[in-house]
């Protein structure tokens, strides 16, 4: 186990982008990003949940270090899906009860993946408990009411909202108004009542619109016209570069337009090397830098070194 003195030294480095502490956070986030990259329909999900969680935590008046922890937890909440087989994770139809039971193992798998990691305490609640519910009907532990940590309550709301408003192979994403209606109906049952009320208020005020259907700040999702999954554009891509649909292997060329880069089909298929997922290291770097800048070191050490 890494000691508190060593961890403190890492996190007091000259810049967030070069400290060992930031590198540890980046390693966790890269693992989570590769889980997302396996599913061609959920592009940008981790970034969106992270952003929604930050907005809700700030609106709830939480401290800057709590906001930073919750933002990181939003990015890492699905870490345990690394243990879900592709046949289930990428299934183009509704899951059977047996398949859903496999999906429900991902919080426990995520917790085991964090075991022994020196920064596990920052995100443990988000990874392990984001599917718990106020009415006690959640999983994996069936916690109820205030027994569900606030981090998990916030990430759970944001995760559900993004799932409702994102396209899946068996249904189109809901309009934001319908998703907010469901949050209103499920307050106190599936979702924490005060936090859900705040999140609905953010939606009604238009403060979620810049995150909805985006994969990064100012970068809207695009869709594959051949098979439907999302096409995720990374920051820094330029006209003439090629991107590929992770579902049907279709190739696209980026063209500049007044509204940003647009992906145009070339009619060709990508090779195996073209389809290899490549982590969005710039997105991860900026997220880590923002979080580390807001995490007071002593509190971070206390939280990180808590026993599971």
Secondary structure in CASP SS format (residue, H / E / C, confidence):
PFRMAT SS
TARGET T0000
AUTHOR 0000-0000-0000
METHOD secondary structure of the structure
MODEL  1
X C 1.00
X C 1.00
X C 1.00
X H 1.00
X H 1.00
X H 1.00
X H 1.00
X H 1.00
X H 1.00
X H 1.00
X H 1.00
X C 1.00
X C 1.00
X C 1.00
X C 1.00
X C 1.00
X C 1.00
X C 1.00
X C 1.00
X H 1.00
X H 1.00
X H 1.00
X H 1.00
X H 1.00
X H 1.00
X H 1.00
X H 1.00
X H 1.00
X H 1.00
X H 1.00
X H 1.00
X H 1.00
X H 1.00
X H 1.00
X H 1.00
X H 1.00
X H 1.00
X C 1.00
X C 1.00
X C 1.00
X C 1.00
X C 1.00
X C 1.00
X C 1.00
X H 1.00
X H 1.00
X H 1.00
X H 1.00
X H 1.00
X H 1.00
X H 1.00
X H 1.00
X H 1.00
X H 1.00
X H 1.00
X H 1.00
X H 1.00
X H 1.00
X H 1.00
X C 1.00
X C 1.00
X C 1.00
X C 1.00
X H 1.00
X H 1.00
X H 1.00
X H 1.00
X H 1.00
X H 1.00
X H 1.00
X H 1.00
X H 1.00
X H 1.00
X H 1.00
X H 1.00
X H 1.00
X C 1.00
X C 1.00
X H 1.00
X H 1.00
X H 1.00
X H 1.00
X H 1.00
X C 1.00
X C 1.00
X H 1.00
X H 1.00
X H 1.00
X H 1.00
X C 1.00
X C 1.00
X C 1.00
X C 1.00
X C 1.00
X C 1.00
X C 1.00
X H 1.00
X H 1.00
X H 1.00
X H 1.00
X H 1.00
X H 1.00
X H 1.00
X C 1.00
X C 1.00
X H 1.00
X H 1.00
X H 1.00
X H 1.00
X H 1.00
X H 1.00
X H 1.00
X H 1.00
X H 1.00
X C 1.00
X C 1.00
X C 1.00
X C 1.00
X C 1.00
X H 1.00
X H 1.00
X H 1.00
X H 1.00
X H 1.00
X H 1.00
X H 1.00
X H 1.00
X H 1.00
X H 1.00
X C 1.00
X C 1.00
X C 1.00
X C 1.00
X C 1.00
X C 1.00
X C 1.00
X C 1.00
X C 1.00
X C 1.00
X C 1.00
X C 1.00
X C 1.00
X C 1.00
X C 1.00
X H 1.00
X H 1.00
X H 1.00
X C 1.00
X C 1.00
X H 1.00
X H 1.00
X H 1.00
X H 1.00
X H 1.00
X H 1.00
X H 1.00
X H 1.00
X H 1.00
X H 1.00
X H 1.00
X H 1.00
X H 1.00
X H 1.00
X H 1.00
X H 1.00
X C 1.00
X C 1.00
X E 1.00
X C 1.00
X C 1.00
X E 1.00
X C 1.00
X C 1.00
X C 1.00
X C 1.00
X H 1.00
X H 1.00
X H 1.00
X H 1.00
X H 1.00
X H 1.00
X H 1.00
X H 1.00
X H 1.00
X H 1.00
X C 1.00
X E 1.00
X C 1.00
X C 1.00
X C 1.00
X E 1.00
X C 1.00
X H 1.00
X H 1.00
X H 1.00
X H 1.00
X H 1.00
X H 1.00
X H 1.00
X H 1.00
X H 1.00
X H 1.00
X H 1.00
X H 1.00
X C 1.00
X C 1.00
X C 1.00
X C 1.00
X C 1.00
X C 1.00
X C 1.00
X C 1.00
X C 1.00
X E 1.00
X E 1.00
X E 1.00
X C 1.00
X C 1.00
X E 1.00
X E 1.00
X C 1.00
X E 1.00
X E 1.00
X C 1.00
X C 1.00
X C 1.00
X C 1.00
X C 1.00
X C 1.00
X E 1.00
X E 1.00
X C 1.00
X C 1.00
X C 1.00
X C 1.00
X C 1.00
X C 1.00
X C 1.00
X C 1.00
X C 1.00
X C 1.00
X E 1.00
X E 1.00
X E 1.00
X C 1.00
X C 1.00
X C 1.00
X C 1.00
X C 1.00
X E 1.00
X E 1.00
X E 1.00
X E 1.00
X E 1.00
X E 1.00
X E 1.00
X E 1.00
X C 1.00
X C 1.00
X E 1.00
X E 1.00
X E 1.00
X E 1.00
X E 1.00
X E 1.00
X E 1.00
X E 1.00
X E 1.00
X E 1.00
X C 1.00
X C 1.00
X C 1.00
X C 1.00
X C 1.00
X C 1.00
X C 1.00
X C 1.00
X C 1.00
X C 1.00
X C 1.00
X H 1.00
X H 1.00
X H 1.00
X H 1.00
X H 1.00
X H 1.00
X H 1.00
X H 1.00
X H 1.00
X H 1.00
X H 1.00
X H 1.00
X H 1.00
X C 1.00
X C 1.00
X C 1.00
X H 1.00
X H 1.00
X H 1.00
X H 1.00
X H 1.00
X H 1.00
X H 1.00
X H 1.00
X C 1.00
X C 1.00
X C 1.00
X C 1.00
END
